[in-house]
Amino acid sequence: MRLLLCLLLLPGLAAAEIYRWTDAKGQVHFGQRPTEQGATVVEVKPQVVERDQATRDSEQRSERFYDARRQEQAQADAASAQRRSEREAQCQKLRSSLAQMPEGRRYYRVEASGARTYYSDAQLDQARAQLREKISSRCL
């Protein structure tokens, strides 16, 4: 990444000219624009920095470490999104179950034999209270 940035900036740096001049007091100045007569262009050669093998190895280890961290973060984000989705599905199911138990109506469950077992008013109130409690604790 840094190398790419340096490569992009080099043409702009190469095009810039540096001028050198000496003022009336004998002091030497450098600048991008000549302000005195007799200013000369100074050739600036970019410094090539050679990195040793240990530095390159260290940079590769750091890059692998950061890649692994980015992967872990992406996996954690995906797992978090999955948990949120599952929790929202559970909340929808709980809300749907509560909506199917309207006040003043008979509610039943179907047994394995196919027979209907009707809830008493107390059982219905208890079931509604349990659903409301689950919704309030799991669904914000």
C-alpha positions in Angstrom: 0.0 0.0 0.0 2.8 2.4 0.9 4.8 1.4 -2.1 1.8 2.1 -4.4 1.3 5.6 -2.8 5.0 6.4 -3.3 4.9 5.3 -6.9 1.9 7.5 -7.5 3.6 10.5 -6.0 7.0 10.1 -7.8 5.9 11.6 -11.1 4.7 14.7 -9.4 7.9 15.0 -7.4 10.0 14.5 -10.5 8.2 17.3 -12.3 8.9 19.8 -9.5 12.0 21.9 -10.0 14.1 23.2 -7.1 16.1 26.4 -7.5 19.2 27.5 -5.7 20.4 31.1 -5.4 22.6 33.2 -3.3 21.3 36.5 -2.0 23.2 39.8 -1.7 24.4 38.9 1.8 25.9 35.6 0.5 23.3 33.4 2.1 22.2 30.4 0.0 18.5 29.8 -0.5 16.4 27.0 -2.1 12.9 27.2 -3.4 10.4 26.1 -6.0 10.4 29.5 -7.7 13.5 31.6 -8.4 13.3 35.0 -6.7 16.8 36.2 -7.7 18.6 36.6 -11.0 21.1 33.8 -11.5 19.0 31.1 -9.7 20.0 27.7 -11.0 18.0 24.5 -11.2 19.1 21.8 -8.7 18.8 18.2 -9.8 17.2 16.2 -7.1 17.5 12.4 -7.3 15.0 10.4 -5.4 16.7 8.3 -2.7 16.2 4.6 -3.1 15.8 2.9 0.3 16.8 -0.7 0.2 15.2 -2.8 3.0 17.1 -5.8 4.3 15.5 -9.3 4.4 14.7 -9.0 8.1 12.6 -5.8 7.4 10.8 -7.4 4.5 10.1 -10.5 6.6 8.7 -8.4 9.4 6.5 -6.5 7.0 5.2 -9.8 5.5 4.4 -11.1 9.0 2.6 -7.9 9.9 0.6 -8.0 6.7 -0.4 -11.6 7.4 -1.3 -10.7 11.0 -3.5 -7.8 9.8 -5.1 -10.0 7.1 -5.9 -12.6 9.7 -7.4 -10.0 12.0 -9.5 -8.6 9.1 -10.8 -12.1 8.3 -11.6 -12.8 12.0 -13.5 -9.5 12.2 -15.4 -10.3 9.0 -16.3 -13.8 10.4 -17.4 -12.2 13.7 -19.6 -9.7 11.9 -21.2 -12.4 9.8 -21.8 -14.5 12.9 -23.3 -11.5 14.7 -25.6 -10.8 11.7 -26.7 -14.5 11.7 -27.5 -14.3 15.4 -29.5 -11.1 14.9 -31.4 -12.7 12.1 -32.2 -15.8 14.1 -33.3 -13.7 17.1 -35.6 -11.6 14.9 -37.1 -14.8 13.4 -37.8 -16.0 17.0 -39.3 -12.7 17.9 -41.6 -12.8 14.9 -42.7 -16.3 15.9 -43.4 -15.3 19.5 -45.3 -12.2 18.4 -47.3 -14.3 15.9 -48.1 -16.8 18.6 -49.3 -14.0 20.9 -51.4 -12.5 18.1 -53.1 -15.9 17.6 -54.4 -15.8 21.2 -56.9 -12.9 21.1 -58.8 -12.0 24.2 -62.3 -13.6 24.7 -61.7 -16.4 22.2 -61.3 -20.1 22.8 -57.8 -21.5 22.3 -56.8 -25.2 21.9 -53.9 -27.4 21.1 -54.2 -30.5 19.0 -53.1 -33.7 20.7 -51.2 -36.6 18.9 -54.5 -38.5 18.6 -56.0 -35.5 16.7 -58.3 -34.5 19.6 -58.5 -30.9 20.7 -57.7 -29.9 24.2 -59.1 -26.5 25.1 -57.3 -24.1 27.4 -59.1 -22.7 30.4 -59.2 -18.9 30.9 -56.4 -19.2 33.6 -54.2 -21.3 31.2 -54.7 -18.8 28.4 -53.8 -15.9 30.7 -50.7 -17.7 31.9 -49.7 -18.6 28.3 -50.2 -15.0 27.2 -48.1 -13.8 30.2 -45.3 -16.2 29.3 -45.3 -15.1 25.7 -45.2 -11.4 26.7 -42.4 -12.1 29.1 -40.3 -13.9 26.5 -41.0 -11.1 24.0 -39.9 -8.4 26.5 -36.8 -10.3 27.5 -35.6 -11.4 24.0 -37.0 -8.8 21.7 -36.1 -5.2 22.3 
